[in-house]
Amino acid sequence: MQDVVWDIVPIKEAHIEEQYSITLNWRISESLKNFPFKIYKKKFSDDSVEKIFEGVGNQNNQLIDRDVEFNENYYYQIVFSLPTKELQSSWV
């Protein structure tokens, strides 16, 4: 999907409450700014997928995922709902 650019920051220890977190940042093209989207997270160890966020393209461009475990790999995908189809980014 060419319309979404992801900048993923690897897991790092947060100073708040001694937790781990992943910060997701993305940029959305003008053509998608008024469409709803969902962000999904996939856990590498068991391949489970869960929806972690719903929004509209112009709402925000950052999410901090604090529901993560040390030494676990996670992948994220953004899916836009257009009137006639869904646009899915690659898992990153």
N, CA, C and O atoms as a Tinker XYZ file with bonds, in Angstrom:
   368  protein
     1  N      0.852000   -1.170000    0.000000    73     2
     2  CA     0.000000    0.000000    0.000000    64     1     3
     3  C      0.897000    1.231000    0.000000    63     2     4     5
     4  O      1.685000    1.401000    0.930000    81     3
     5  N      0.810000    2.060000   -0.965000    73     3     6
     6  CA     1.691000    3.199000   -1.136000    64     5     7
     7  C      1.270000    4.427000   -0.333000    63     6     8     9
     8  O      2.083000    5.335000   -0.158000    81     7
     9  N      0.050000    4.492000    0.154000    73     7    10
    10  CA    -0.461000    5.707000    0.767000    64     9    11
    11  C     -0.119000    5.883000    2.237000    63    10    12    13
    12  O     -0.366000    6.955000    2.789000    81    11
    13  N      0.432000    4.885000    2.885000    73    11    14
    14  CA     0.748000    4.966000    4.302000    64    13    15
    15  C      2.238000    4.720000    4.497000    63    14    16    17
    16  O      2.787000    3.764000    3.949000    81    15
    17  N      2.880000    5.559000    5.259000    73    15    18
    18  CA     4.297000    5.390000    5.577000    64    17    19
    19  C      4.410000    5.177000    7.072000    63    18    20    21
    20  O      3.900000    5.982000    7.851000    81    19
    21  N      5.070000    4.107000    7.485000    73    19    22
    22  CA     5.224000    3.781000    8.899000    64    21    23
    23  C      6.629000    4.110000    9.363000    63    22    24    25
    24  O      7.602000    3.882000    8.644000    81    23
    25  N      6.726000    4.642000   10.556000    73    23    26
    26  CA     8.005000    4.801000   11.240000    64    25    27
    27  C      7.853000    4.091000   12.570000    63    26    28    29
    28  O      7.198000    4.615000   13.471000    81    27
    29  N      8.434000    2.925000   12.717000    73    27    30
    30  CA     8.265000    2.136000   13.929000    64    29    31
    31  C      9.524000    2.264000   14.783000    63    30    32    33
    32  O     10.646000    2.104000   14.302000    81    31
    33  N      9.305000    2.552000   16.039000    73    31    34
    34  CA    10.403000    2.632000   16.997000    64    33    35
    35  C     10.442000    1.302000   17.742000    63    34    36    37
    36  O      9.403000    0.858000   18.230000    81    35
    37  N     11.593000    0.652000   17.848000    73    35    38
    38  CA    11.649000   -0.650000   18.512000    64    37    39
    39  C     11.301000   -0.557000   20.003000    63    38    40    41
    40  O     11.295000    0.523000   20.594000    81    39
    41  N     11.014000   -1.710000   20.581000    73    39    42
    42  CA    10.695000   -1.758000   22.010000    64    41    43
    43  C     11.811000   -1.096000   22.801000    63    42    44    45
    44  O     12.995000   -1.329000   22.559000    81    43
    45  N     11.410000   -0.276000   23.740000    73    43    46
    46  CA    12.385000    0.340000   24.635000    64    45    47
    47  C     11.735000    0.496000   25.998000    63    46    48    49
    48  O     10.509000    0.544000   26.104000    81    47
    49  N     12.510000    0.572000   26.991000    73    47    50
    50  CA    11.968000    0.721000   28.336000    64    49    51
    51  C     11.483000    2.145000   28.516000    63    50    52    53
    52  O     12.219000    3.099000   28.263000    81    51
    53  N     10.249000    2.286000   28.950000    73    51    54
    54  CA     9.685000    3.609000   29.217000    64    53    55
    55  C     10.016000    3.992000   30.652000    63    54    56    57
    56  O     10.143000    3.130000   31.521000    81    55
    57  N     10.150000    5.260000   30.884000    73    55    58
    58  CA    10.453000    5.732000   32.230000    64    57    59
    59  C      9.223000    5.790000   33.118000    63    58    60    61
    60  O      9.330000    5.849000   34.343000    81    59
    61  N      8.059000    5.772000   32.493000    73    59    62
    62  CA     6.819000    5.818000   33.262000    64    61    63
    63  C      6.468000    4.402000   33.711000    63    62    64    65
    64  O      6.305000    3.514000   32.874000    81    63
    65  N      6.355000    4.186000   34.973000    73    63    66
    66  CA     5.929000    2.920000   35.577000    64    65    67
    67  C      6.814000    1.736000   35.199000    63    66    68    69
    68  O      6.380000    0.590000   35.320000    81    67
    69  N      8.041000    1.979000   34.745000    73    67    70
    70  CA     8.982000    0.907000   34.445000    64    69    71
    71  C      8.405000   -0.112000   33.459000    63    70    72    73
    72  O      8.705000   -1.302000   33.562000    81    71
    73  N      7.595000    0.329000   32.517000    73    71    74
    74  CA     6.999000   -0.568000   31.536000    64    73    75
    75  C      7.765000   -0.504000   30.230000    63    74    76    77
    76  O      8.579000    0.391000   30.007000    81    75
    77  N      7.487000   -1.468000   29.377000    73    75    78
    78  CA     8.006000   -1.464000   28.026000    64    77    79
    79  C      6.924000   -0.917000   27.112000    63    78    80    81
    80  O      5.734000   -1.045000   27.399000    81    79
    81  N      7.342000   -0.308000   26.012000    73    79    82
    82  CA     6.363000    0.240000   25.079000    64    81    83
    83  C      6.934000    0.269000   23.671000    63    82    84    85
    84  O      8.148000    0.230000   23.471000    81    83
    85  N      6.031000    0.338000   22.704000    73    83    86
    86  CA     6.390000    0.521000   21.298000    64    85    87
    87  C      5.640000    1.759000   20.830000    63    86    88    89
    88  O      4.425000    1.861000   21.006000    81    87
    89  N      6.362000    2.695000   20.236000    73    87    90
    90  CA     5.742000    3.903000   19.711000    64    89    91
    91  C      5.617000    3.766000   18.202000    63    90    92    93
    92  O      6.604000    3.539000   17.502000    81    91
    93  N      4.385000    3.909000   17.711000    73    91    94
    94  CA     4.108000    3.835000   16.278000    64    93    95
    95  C      3.847000    5.241000   15.769000    63    94    96    97
    96  O      3.093000    5.998000   16.381000    81    95
    97  N      4.460000    5.589000   14.663000    73    95    98
    98  CA     4.217000    6.864000   13.991000    64    97    99
    99  C      3.933000    6.577000   12.526000    63    98   100   101
   100  O      4.556000    5.697000   11.934000    81    99
   101  N      3.004000    7.306000   11.942000    73    99   102
   102  CA     2.697000    7.098000   10.538000    64   101   103
   103  C      2.281000    8.411000    9.892000    63   102   104   105
   104  O      1.860000    9.357000   10.558000    81   103
   105  N      2.413000    8.432000    8.571000    73   103   106
   106  CA     1.952000    9.570000    7.766000    64   105   107
   107  C      0.939000    9.044000    6.773000    63   106   108   109
   108  O      1.125000    7.976000    6.189000    81   107
   109  N     -0.128000    9.791000    6.582000    73   107   110
   110  CA    -1.208000    9.369000    5.706000    64   109   111
   111  C     -1.313000   10.366000    4.556000    63   110   112   113
   112  O     -1.269000   11.578000    4.770000    81   111
   113  N     -1.450000    9.853000    3.346000    73   111   114
   114  CA    -1.577000   10.740000    2.196000    64   113   115
   115  C     -2.905000   11.508000    2.268000    63   114   116   117
   116  O     -3.854000   11.073000    2.921000    81   115
   117  N     -2.950000   12.635000    1.598000    73   115   118
   118  CA    -4.157000   13.474000    1.573000    64   117   119
   119  C     -5.375000   12.687000    1.118000    63   118   120   121
   120  O     -6.479000   12.920000    1.610000    81   119
   121  N     -5.193000   11.770000    0.197000    73   119   122
   122  CA    -6.328000   11.032000   -0.358000    64   121   123
   123  C     -7.012000   10.119000    0.667000    63   122   124   125
   124  O     -8.134000    9.672000    0.433000    81   123
   125  N     -6.356000    9.839000    1.794000    73   123   126
   126  CA    -6.937000    8.946000    2.807000    64   125   127
   127  C     -7.325000    9.660000    4.097000    63   126   128   129
   128  O     -7.813000    9.014000    5.023000    81   127
   129  N     -7.129000   10.943000    4.183000    73   127   130
   130  CA    -7.307000   11.661000    5.448000    64   129   131
   131  C     -8.724000   11.633000    6.013000    63   130   132   133
   132  O     -8.898000   11.838000    7.215000    81   131
   133  N     -9.734000   11.389000    5.193000    73   131   134
   134  CA   -11.117000   11.403000    5.690000    64   133   135
   135  C    -11.719000   10.011000    5.850000    63   134   136   137
   136  O    -12.920000    9.875000    6.087000    81   135
   137  N    -10.897000    8.990000    5.722000    73   135   138
   138  CA   -11.409000    7.629000    5.811000    64   137   139
   139  C    -11.065000    6.981000    7.149000    63   138   140   141
   140  O    -10.008000    7.246000    7.721000    81   139
   141  N    -11.968000    6.126000    7.647000    73   139   142
   142  CA   -11.678000    5.420000    8.905000    64   141   143
   143  C    -10.596000    4.368000    8.707000    63   142   144   145
   144  O    -10.432000    3.819000    7.618000    81   143
   145  N     -9.863000    4.101000    9.781000    73   143   146
   146  CA    -8.837000    3.068000    9.731000    64   145   147
   147  C     -8.764000    2.333000   11.052000    63   146   148   149
   148  O     -9.251000    2.804000   12.080000    81   147
   149  N     -8.140000    1.160000   11.001000    73   147   150
   150  CA    -7.895000    0.341000   12.183000    64   149   151
   151  C     -6.431000   -0.048000   12.179000    63   150   152   153
   152  O     -5.816000   -0.195000   11.122000    81   151
   153  N     -5.877000   -0.215000   13.375000    73   151   154
   154  CA    -4.517000   -0.713000   13.512000    64   153   155
   155  C     -4.586000   -2.064000   14.217000    63   154   156   157
   156  O     -5.228000   -2.214000   15.257000    81   155
   157  N     -3.909000   -3.037000   13.624000    73   155   158
   158  CA    -3.862000   -4.387000   14.163000    64   157   159
   159  C     -2.450000   -4.707000   14.624000    63   158   160   161
   160  O     -1.470000   -4.210000   14.071000    81   159
   161  N     -2.367000   -5.546000   15.649000    73   159   162
   162  CA    -1.085000   -5.993000   16.194000    64   161   163
   163  C     -1.041000   -7.512000   16.137000    63   162   164   165
   164  O     -2.010000   -8.184000   16.489000    81   163
   165  N      0.095000   -8.048000   15.688000    73   163   166
   166  CA     0.300000   -9.492000   15.628000    64   165   167
   167  C      1.491000   -9.837000   16.510000    63   166   168   169
   168  O      2.560000   -9.238000   16.397000    81   167
   169  N      1.293000  -10.798000   17.376000    73   167   170
   170  CA     2.340000  -11.269000   18.272000    64   169   171
   171  C      3.072000  -12.430000   17.599000    63   170   172   173
   172  O      2.447000  -13.403000   17.176000    81   171
   173  N      4.391000  -12.324000   17.504000    73   171   174
   174  CA     5.177000  -13.326000   16.774000    64   173   175
   175  C      5.076000  -14.711000   17.400000    63   174   176   177
   176  O      4.956000  -15.694000   16.668000    81   175
   177  N      5.119000  -14.825000   18.705000    73   175   178
   178  CA     5.209000  -16.136000   19.367000    64   177   179
   179  C      3.975000  -17.010000   19.156000    63   178   180   181
   180  O      4.092000  -18.235000   19.152000    81   179
   181  N      2.802000  -16.416000   18.982000    73   179   182
   182  CA     1.621000  -17.254000   18.765000    64   181   183
   183  C      0.789000  -16.822000   17.558000    63   182   184   185
   184  O     -0.282000  -17.376000   17.312000    81   183
   185  N      1.276000  -15.842000   16.811000    73   183   186
   186  CA     0.634000  -15.384000   15.578000    64   185   187
   187  C     -0.785000  -14.843000   15.797000    63   186   188   189
   188  O     -1.569000  -14.752000   14.852000    81   187
   189  N     -1.113000  -14.486000   17.042000    73   187   190
   190  CA    -2.439000  -13.933000   17.306000    64   189   191
   191  C     -2.524000  -12.493000   16.797000    63   190   192   193
   192  O     -1.536000  -11.759000   16.825000    81   191
   193  N     -3.703000  -12.099000   16.334000    73   191   194
   194  CA    -3.930000  -10.748000   15.808000    64   193   195
   195  C     -5.037000  -10.097000   16.623000    63   194   196   197
   196  O     -6.063000  -10.714000   16.911000    81   195
   197  N     -4.812000   -8.833000   16.992000    73   195   198
   198  CA    -5.848000   -8.086000   17.707000    64   197   199
   199  C     -5.915000   -6.656000   17.198000    63   198   200   201
   200  O     -4.904000   -6.065000   16.819000    81   199
   201  N     -7.127000   -6.114000   17.196000    73   199   202
   202  CA    -7.308000   -4.717000   16.832000    64   201   203
   203  C     -6.969000   -3.881000   18.059000    63   202   204   205
   204  O     -7.493000   -4.121000   19.147000    81   203
   205  N     -6.078000   -2.884000   17.877000    73   203   206
   206  CA    -5.664000   -2.082000   19.028000    64   205   207
   207  C     -6.065000   -0.615000   18.913000    63   206   208   209
   208  O     -5.923000    0.138000   19.876000    81   207
   209  N     -6.569000   -0.196000   17.738000    73   207   210
   210  CA    -6.949000    1.210000   17.581000    64   209   211
   211  C     -7.878000    1.365000   16.391000    63   210   212   213
   212  O     -7.736000    0.683000   15.376000    81   211
   213  N     -8.848000    2.289000   16.539000    73   211   214
   214  CA    -9.720000    2.701000   15.437000    64   213   215
   215  C     -9.737000    4.209000   15.402000    63   214   216   217
   216  O     -9.762000    4.858000   16.448000    81   215
   217  N     -9.723000    4.771000   14.214000    73   215   218
   218  CA    -9.751000    6.217000   14.090000    64   217   219
   219  C    -10.107000    6.645000   12.692000    63   218   220   221
   220  O    -10.475000    5.829000   11.847000    81   219
   221  N     -9.993000    7.947000   12.454000    73   219   222
   222  CA   -10.187000    8.528000   11.130000    64   221   223
   223  C     -8.854000    9.126000   10.728000    63   222   224   225
   224  O     -8.130000    9.651000   11.573000    81   223
   225  N     -8.522000    9.055000    9.446000    73   223   226
   226  CA    -7.220000    9.433000    8.940000    64   225   227
   227  C     -6.647000   10.733000    9.447000    63   226   228   229
   228  O     -5.430000   10.840000    9.598000    81   227
   229  N     -7.468000   11.719000    9.714000    73   227   230
   230  CA    -6.938000   13.020000   10.138000    64   229   231
   231  C     -6.916000   13.189000   11.652000    63   230   232   233
   232  O     -6.622000   14.285000   12.129000    81   231
   233  N     -7.212000   12.155000   12.423000    73   231   234
   234  CA    -7.264000   12.277000   13.886000    64   233   235
   235  C     -5.891000   12.413000   14.519000    63   234   236   237
   236  O     -5.645000   13.360000   15.267000    81   235
   237  N     -5.013000   11.502000   14.236000    73   235   238
   238  CA    -3.678000   11.533000   14.829000    64   237   239
   239  C     -2.731000   10.696000   13.998000    63   238   240   241
   240  O     -3.143000   10.062000   13.027000    81   239
   241  N     -1.484000   10.692000   14.367000    73   239   242
   242  CA    -0.506000    9.889000   13.633000    64   241   243
   243  C      0.499000    9.226000   14.567000    63   242   244   245
   244  O      1.624000    8.922000   14.171000    81   243
   245  N      0.079000    9.007000   15.814000    73   243   246
   246  CA     0.973000    8.342000   16.764000    64   245   247
   247  C      0.161000    7.500000   17.733000    63   246   248   249
   248  O     -0.945000    7.867000   18.131000    81   247
   249  N      0.730000    6.373000   18.102000    73   247   250
   250  CA     0.115000    5.492000   19.081000    64   249   251
   251  C      1.226000    4.873000   19.906000    63   250   252   253
   252  O      2.236000    4.438000   19.353000    81   251
   253  N      1.059000    4.826000   21.209000    73   251   254
   254  CA     2.015000    4.165000   22.094000    64   253   255
   255  C      1.363000    2.887000   22.595000    63   254   256   257
   256  O      0.351000    2.926000   23.296000    81   255
   257  N      1.942000    1.772000   22.236000    73   255   258
   258  CA     1.441000    0.471000   22.651000    64   257   259
   259  C      2.202000    0.045000   23.902000    63   258   260   261
   260  O      3.384000   -0.290000   23.839000    81   259
   261  N      1.514000    0.063000   25.029000    73   259   262
   262  CA     2.139000   -0.310000   26.301000    64   261   263
   263  C      1.825000   -1.753000   26.700000    63   262   264   265
   264  O      2.318000   -2.253000   27.711000    81   263
   265  N      1.006000   -2.401000   25.898000    73   263   266
   266  CA     0.645000   -3.796000   26.171000    64   265   267
   267  C      1.627000   -4.706000   25.426000    63   266   268   269
   268  O      1.245000   -5.442000   24.516000    81   267
   269  N      2.894000   -4.640000   25.832000    73   267   270
   270  CA     3.952000   -5.428000   25.192000    64   269   271
   271  C      4.784000   -6.128000   26.253000    63   270   272   273
   272  O      4.822000   -5.715000   27.412000    81   271
   273  N      5.447000   -7.192000   25.832000    73   271   274
   274  CA     6.295000   -7.964000   26.725000    64   273   275
   275  C      7.743000   -7.865000   26.265000    63   274   276   277
   276  O      8.018000   -7.783000   25.068000    81   275
   277  N      8.647000   -7.871000   27.200000    73   275   278
   278  CA    10.068000   -7.867000   26.893000    64   277   279
   279  C     10.424000   -9.137000   26.133000    63   278   280   281
   280  O      9.917000  -10.214000   26.445000    81   279
   281  N     11.289000   -9.013000   25.143000    73   279   282
   282  CA    11.781000  -10.133000   24.333000    64   281   283
   283  C     10.708000  -10.773000   23.455000    63   282   284   285
   284  O     10.869000  -11.918000   23.032000    81   283
   285  N      9.640000  -10.073000   23.179000    73   283   286
   286  CA     8.609000  -10.548000   22.244000    64   285   287
   287  C      8.645000   -9.647000   21.017000    63   286   288   289
   288  O      8.880000   -8.444000   21.131000    81   287
   289  N      8.414000  -10.227000   19.851000    73   287   290
   290  CA     8.339000   -9.451000   18.615000    64   289   291
   291  C      6.881000   -9.201000   18.248000    63   290   292   293
   292  O      6.034000  -10.085000   18.373000    81   291
   293  N      6.608000   -7.992000   17.798000    73   291   294
   294  CA     5.270000   -7.598000   17.397000    64   293   295
   295  C      5.313000   -7.006000   15.997000    63   294   296   297
   296  O      6.305000   -6.401000   15.591000    81   295
   297  N      4.228000   -7.190000   15.273000    73   295   298
   298  CA     4.070000   -6.612000   13.944000    64   297   299
   299  C      2.764000   -5.826000   13.927000    63   298   300   301
   300  O      1.807000   -6.173000   14.619000    81   299
   301  N      2.738000   -4.765000   13.130000    73   299   302
   302  CA     1.577000   -3.881000   13.087000    64   301   303
   303  C      1.132000   -3.666000   11.653000    63   302   304   305
   304  O      1.941000   -3.662000   10.725000    81   303
   305  N     -0.182000   -3.487000   11.489000    73   303   306
   306  CA    -0.760000   -3.240000   10.175000    64   305   307
   307  C     -1.854000   -2.190000   10.306000    63   306   308   309
   308  O     -2.618000   -2.193000   11.271000    81   307
   309  N     -1.923000   -1.292000    9.330000    73   307   310
   310  CA    -3.006000   -0.310000    9.299000    64   309   311
   311  C     -3.904000   -0.648000    8.117000    63   310   312   313
   312  O     -3.427000   -0.951000    7.023000    81   311
   313  N     -5.227000   -0.591000    8.360000    73   311   314
   314  CA    -6.209000   -0.944000    7.339000    64   313   315
   315  C     -7.204000    0.208000    7.217000    63   314   316   317
   316  O     -7.875000    0.570000    8.183000    81   315
   317  N     -7.288000    0.773000    6.018000    73   315   318
   318  CA    -8.244000    1.842000    5.744000    64   317   319
   319  C     -9.492000    1.267000    5.109000    63   318   320   321
   320  O     -9.412000    0.401000    4.239000    81   319
   321  N    -10.655000    1.752000    5.547000    73   319   322
   322  CA   -11.931000    1.332000    4.976000    64   321   323
   323  C    -12.413000    2.396000    4.001000    63   322   324   325
   324  O    -12.847000    3.475000    4.404000    81   323
   325  N    -12.331000    2.080000    2.721000    73   323   326
   326  CA   -12.817000    2.963000    1.671000    64   325   327
   327  C    -14.217000    2.525000    1.269000    63   326   328   329
   328  O    -14.630000    1.420000    1.621000    81   327
   329  N    -14.961000    3.353000    0.545000    73   327   330
   330  CA   -16.342000    2.976000    0.187000    64   329   331
   331  C    -16.455000    1.647000   -0.551000    63   330   332   333
   332  O    -17.438000    0.931000   -0.360000    81   331
   333  N    -15.485000    1.298000   -1.382000    73   331   334
   334  CA   -15.609000    0.085000   -2.188000    64   333   335
   335  C    -14.614000   -1.010000   -1.832000    63   334   336   337
   336  O    -14.722000   -2.124000   -2.347000    81   335
   337  N    -13.645000   -0.720000   -0.961000    73   335   338
   338  CA   -12.648000   -1.734000   -0.633000    64   337   339
   339  C    -11.889000   -1.339000    0.632000    63   338   340   341
   340  O    -12.059000   -0.241000    1.162000    81   339
   341  N    -11.050000   -2.262000    1.103000    73   339   342
   342  CA   -10.136000   -1.967000    2.204000    64   341   343
   343  C     -8.715000   -1.912000    1.664000    63   342   344   345
   344  O     -8.332000   -2.720000    0.818000    81   343
   345  N     -7.937000   -0.956000    2.160000    73   343   346
   346  CA    -6.517000   -0.845000    1.826000    64   345   347
   347  C     -5.722000   -1.280000    3.029000    63   346   348   349
   348  O     -5.905000   -0.748000    4.124000    81   347
   349  N     -4.835000   -2.247000    2.838000    73   347   350
   350  CA    -4.034000   -2.779000    3.938000    64   349   351
   351  C     -2.554000   -2.486000    3.705000    63   350   352   353
   352  O     -2.031000   -2.668000    2.605000    81   351
   353  N     -1.901000   -2.032000    4.758000    73   351   354
   354  CA    -0.445000   -1.872000    4.684000    64   353   355
   355  C      0.183000   -3.252000    4.878000    63   354   356   357
   356  O     -0.493000   -4.208000    5.259000    81   355
   357  N      1.457000   -3.337000    4.616000    73   355   358
   358  CA     2.206000   -4.541000    4.957000    64   357   359
   359  C      2.327000   -4.621000    6.471000    63   358   360   361
   360  O      2.196000   -3.611000    7.163000    81   359
   361  N      2.578000   -5.818000    6.983000    73   359   362
   362  CA     2.892000   -5.965000    8.408000    64   361   363
   363  C      4.314000   -5.435000    8.621000    63   362   364   365
   364  O      5.238000   -5.826000    7.908000    81   363
   365  N      4.480000   -4.561000    9.583000    73   363   366
   366  CA     5.808000   -4.022000    9.889000    64   365   367
   367  C      6.107000   -4.215000   11.352000    63   366   368
   368  O      7.179000   -3.830000   11.819000    81   367
